[in-house]
Amino acid sequence: MKTLHLNLKERSYPIHIGKGIVKNTAKLITNAKLPRNTLLITNKTIYQLYKPLIQKVFLQNKQIKVKVLILPDTEKIKSLKYLKKIAETAIKTGKNKQLLFIGLGGGVIGDLVGFCASVFKRGVPYIQIPTSLLAQVDSSVGGKTAIDLDIAKNMIGTFYQPKMVIIDPNFIDTLSKSQIKEGLSEILKYGLIKDKQIFTILDKNNLKNIIKNKSTLETLIYKSLSIKKNIVEIDEKETKGIRTILNFGHTLAHAIEAVSNFSISHGRAVAQGILIATEISLELDLLKNERILDKIKAILNKLELIDPMTYKLDPKDISQTIIYDKKFQDNIRMVLIKDIAQVVVKDNLDYKIIKKVIKNFFSQNQKKFIDNVFNK
């Protein structure tokens, strides 16, 4: 087991990484002196996949007392409706005792559980046990919590750090190829913002090689988490413009997700967001080397992350939706790329240029998509 320590003074916590460590959850909870009365929140898919594990590790363990709440497997649970459901279950579970929330699942579960923990009784402790690759490398660490509104993602949220994150790579064994691709999209982001070695690993491997070589995947997880840890320690609440770089590609990705009514998943949307942000960087002459865009496209092709479904969306809707992004504040603000492992946060961007790039991106790719269909 490897442990990264995220240092935030009284909000510090460990990130435990290791195969099979989820089996030690009860011991880790008691060693950390966290409440033993726990509410474990998961979804139907995770529960069905890991029912024997949940029974053995949580329900049959005498060190902790666990109530399991099973939610639907959909982005739509990040809502006020399910926030209320968790809170009402927590009242019955905790009664007058201290209560620990556990989020077992992907980024949707993690965001929802973290947000509920931050507002229930003005804050109770929680831990993250991410089961998706995307959540393992990104959303489970850093304390960003949120629920969605119909108009945009993550519009109601808090910064609220977990007490512990438990990352077990064994969960990856049960993920589909599609789910692994989701996580690789975020991993590519880390390579583009901070680590040329991550970019090189992805450049030299195709999807099949990465899935087959578990040690490579574990290296990518550890390196990605190390980057996020270091950034969060410097700029926990995104007030210094440093943590903002973690949102490379995400402003556009969130717009794509919202416009598609979440039929396009987060990881696939991030991949398209990275491409559009790179094209905006070229248009603004921040990125001088057009070959970098070609390399990114080549990697996304190898990882099977170029998504034709995106091109069916209306670019006008995408342009309009990005206005609701939290990072825009009083001006148009976006993370853009200057080189591999070198990004910059740009303020006061010309909205006309952004609309132009988005329109061109969609029209060019729509044409390629149609040509490919008719040429088959």
C-alpha positions, -999 to +999 in steps of 0.1 A: +000+000+000+012+035-009-001+065+009-001+101-003-006+127+024-026+158+013-015+185+037-041+211+045-035+217+082-065+206+101-082+194+069-053+171+060-060+135+051-044+103+036-049+089+002-043+052+005-036+034-028-032-004-031-047-036-045-072-051-021-070-023+005-108-018+005-108-050+026-090-030+053-116-002+054-129-009+089-094-010+103-085+023+085-116+039+099-109+028+135-072+037+133-081+072+121-106+074+150-135+082+128-171+074+138-179+037+136-216+044+130-216+047+092-240+054+063-226+038+031-241+053-001-236+035-034-256+028-065-275-002-078-248-012-103-220-011-078-240-029-052-248-057-076-212-060-087-197-060-053-225-073-030-203-101-015-175-076-009-199-051+007-214-079+029-180-091+041-161-057+044-190-036+058-221-055+069-204-084+086-175-064+102-180-060+140-156-030+141-181-007+124-219-005+121-230+001+086-263+011+070-263+008+031-283+032+010-286+021-027-294+048-052-301+046-090-271+045-113-276+079-131-261+114-131-296+126-122-291+116-085-269+146-081-300+166-072-320+181-044-343+151-044-316+126-036-298+150-012-330+150+008-332+112+006-297+108+020-303+133+047-335+116+058-317+082+059-288+097+078-312+110+105-326+075+110-292+060+109-273+084+131-300+093+155-281+110+183-248+093+175-218+106+155-221+095+119-196+088+091-207+089+054-189+066+030-192+072-008-187+039-027-189+045-064-178+068-092-177+106-095-215+110-093-217+092-059-186+110-047-199+145-055-233+138-040-221+121-008-195+148-003-220+176-007-245+159+016-218+154+042-209+191+040-244+203+048-259+176+070-259+189+105-235+216+092-209+191+083-201+154+092-170+134+083-170+113+051-146+091+032-143+084-005-139+049-020-139+055-057-147+026-079-143+041-114-109+050-129-121+086-135-130+090-098-098+074-087-076+097-106-096+129-101-129+136-084-124+116-052-095+139-042-096+176-035-129+182-017-150+196-045-186+185-039-217+194-059-252+187-072-266+197-106-293+220-118-311+213-151-294+242-168-258+233-158-236+209-139-223+214-104-240+247-098-247+240-061-216+229-042-190+233-015-153+227-008-154+200+018-125+177+023-129+140+030-112+124+060-097+097+039-096+084+003-092+047-003-082+038-039-082+001-047-070-006-083-088-040-081-120-022-089-106-016-124-108-053-131-146-051-133-148-019-154-158-020-190-135-007-217-157+023-220-154+031-183-116+028-185-116+052-214-134+077-193-106+077-167-079+079-194-094+111-206-087+127-172-053+112-171-045+128-205-056+161-189-029+157-162-003+150-188-012+181-207-013+204-177+017+192-157+035+159-166+052+152-200+059+116-188+021+109-186+017+124-220+046+102-233+031+070-218-002+077-235+015+086-267+034+053-268+006+030-259-028+022-273-059+014-253-054-024-255-018-021-241-029+001-212-058-021-202-036-052-204-006-037-185-020-031-150+014-017-137+013+011-164-023+019-153-013+020-116+016+043-125-007+067-143-031+067-113-003+075-088+012+102-110-022+118-116-031+118-079+003+133-070-003+162-094-037+168-080-025+166-044+002+191-050-021+216-067-048+213-041-023+219-013-013+252-029-048+264-039-074+244-021-104+267-029-093+279-063-087+314-052-051+317-066-058+307-101-036+276-097-062+249-090-082+262-120-057+245-144-073+212-133-103+223-153-085+222-187-112+211-212-139+210-185-156+243-193-165+229-227-170+194-214-197+205-189-215+224-216-214+193-239-228+172-211-256+196-203-266+202-239-267+164-245-289+160-214-260+139-200-263+113-227-226+121-234-206+110-204-181+131-185-149+114-198-160+115-234-171+152-230-137+160-215-119+145-245-139+168-268-134+197-245-096+192-246-097+193-283-118+225-285-097+243-258-065+234-278-081+248-310-090+280-291-054+282-279-042+279-315-067+306-326-054+330-299-018+322-308-010+309-273-002+276-288+024+280-315+029+244-325+000+229-344+016+195-343+006+193-306-031+194-316-023+166-341-006+145-313-036+150-290-059+139-317-037+108-323-038+099-286-075+103-284-079+082-315-057+054-299-077+056-267-110+055-287-121+088-273-131+107-304-169+108-300-191+113-331-222+117-309-208+151-298-210+164-334-248+160-335-251+187-309-259+223-318-227+245-314-249+275-306-262+257-276-227+248-265-216+285-268-246+297-248-242+271-221-206+279-213-217+313-201-232+295-170-198+280-161-188+290-125-153+299-136-165+327-159-174+351-130-177+386-146-156+377-176-149+348-199-122+327-183-107+295-197-077+272-192-057+271-224-025+254-235+008+268-245+028+236-247+028+200-234+026+203-196+022+241-198-012+257-195-024+291-186-056+306-172-068+334-195-093+361-185-113+385-206-115+362-236-133+374-267-166+355-267-168+360-305-136+341-310-148+312-287-181+310-306-162+310-339-139+281-328-168+261-315-188+266-347-158+256-368-150+226-347-185+212-350-190+220-387-156+204-396-162+173-375-198+169-386-186+169-423-159+142-414-185+122-396-210+123-425-182+115-450-171+085-430-206+072-428-213+074-465-178+061-475-183+029-455 
